[in-house]
Amino acid sequence: MAAGPPGSRRLLPLLLLLGPALGPALGQGLGQTRFICTSVPLDGDVCAASALGTGSAEELKGTVLQLRETVLQQKETIMNQKETIRELTAKLGRCESQSVLELPGEGKGRKGFSKNTMGDLSRPAAAETLSQLGQTLQSLKTRLENLEQFSRMNSSSQTNSLKDILQNKIDDLEKQVLSRVNSLEEGKLSPRNESEERGKIESTLTSLHQRISDLEKGQKDNRPPDRFQLTFPLRTNYMYAKVKKSLPEMYAFSICMWIKSSASPGMGTPFSYAVPGQANELVLIEWGNNPMEILINDKVAKLPFAINDGKWHHICVTWTTRDGVWEAYQDGTQTGNGENLAPYHPIKPQGVLVLGQEQDTLGGGFDATQAFVGELAHFNVWDRKLSPGEVYGLATCSSKALAGNVIAWAEANIDIYGGATKWTFEACRQLN
């Protein structure tokens, strides 16, 4: 269609009787019709202009036929798309129904998991779980060997009887784990039965830990108050220890500890400190395949530690609020440093200090996937930056090594929950 100069003309659609060609496209009620578009001056006569448009009737007819063909093609495309949507919907429905049949009762996503960690671990994690159970049994055997030495020095029929009972329970647990391995390999266990079996084993382990701990209480008078370690044998959301004392407001700190773990992926959270309104006030965490990190007021620094080898390592992290300067030490040697980590933000007081779990809320909100798995000892906190010589003395178990002036490692300062256990610390004995 020709168009006049801008603002000088307007387009006028006129319906004129022409023929049956436009019936299907424009509706049967119009009969034999056609559209003619004629440009009319703003001050022109509309009726007079209608007569001038008859000369281009054939051209307009061709245009309308093209439009009609386009409409039909679009209609065919829409029908094809609807058919595709119907097929995809049917396939999705079949997939969903199979998922429901295969995994009855399982939640969707992390938020759907129950607080009981029997359901926290999926079938692909079964090998890791069995490995953890094996490590736990080995740990219990070592503790029983220590008890045997103690009983030989203090012969008592009651002690020997308890030791025999515990040894029998460990033998039974080993048989259960072996049976569970065979069942998993043969595919006999359904997810529900697997969860029940793991629940029975873990319940027995917790009971066994408690009985051995009670038996070990007889040795406490024979060791210094700091000669103990915490053991977190399984990745759960209920095993943890809590430091009875909170942290004061601090403008600098040094945090040191002995740590041992071979958990994969990531050893979890050795400690977390939460305050009202900020769950990540001070956190040490190694989660998934990420390196270990220190968080201060949600600000993060990656720490160059290589300690996930099942051996005892001594680690220290120092920090000052001035420019957020930090240093990291492993086994007495500085391995990294940096700055701008939460600069000019003092560590807030009146919080909760937890060992073995990461807090999402003040004193709780634990997630099993972030739990620490391993052993931990000599967790000390100072409100100043330690010198390299002081750190080295701690890492080499020097008799002149200092205890934390804010948090000192002592059994009286720690409460344990959920089956985490205390027993004699061995790392310094191995070094000496």
Secondary structure, DSSP 8 states (H G I E B T S, - for coil): ----STTTEEEEEEEE---GGGHHHH-GGG-S-EEEEEEEETTS-HHHHHHHGGGGHHHHHHHHHHHHHHHHHHHHHHHHHHHHHHHHHHHHHHHHHHHHHHSTT--SSGGGS-SSGGGTS-GGGHHHHHHHHHHHHHHHHHHHHHHHHHHHHT--HHHHHHHHHHHHHHHHHHHHHHHHHHHHHHT---HHHHHHHHHHHHHHHHHHHHHHHHHHGGGGGGS-TT--EEEE-S--SS-EEEESS----BSEEEEEEEEE---SS--EEEEEEEETTEEEEEEEEE-TTS--EEEETTEEEE------SSS-EEEEEEEETGGGEEEEEETTEEEEEE--SSTT--B-SS-EEEESS--SBTTB---GGGB--EEEEEEEEESS---HHHHHHHHTT-TT----SSB---GGGEEEETT-EEE---HHHHH-
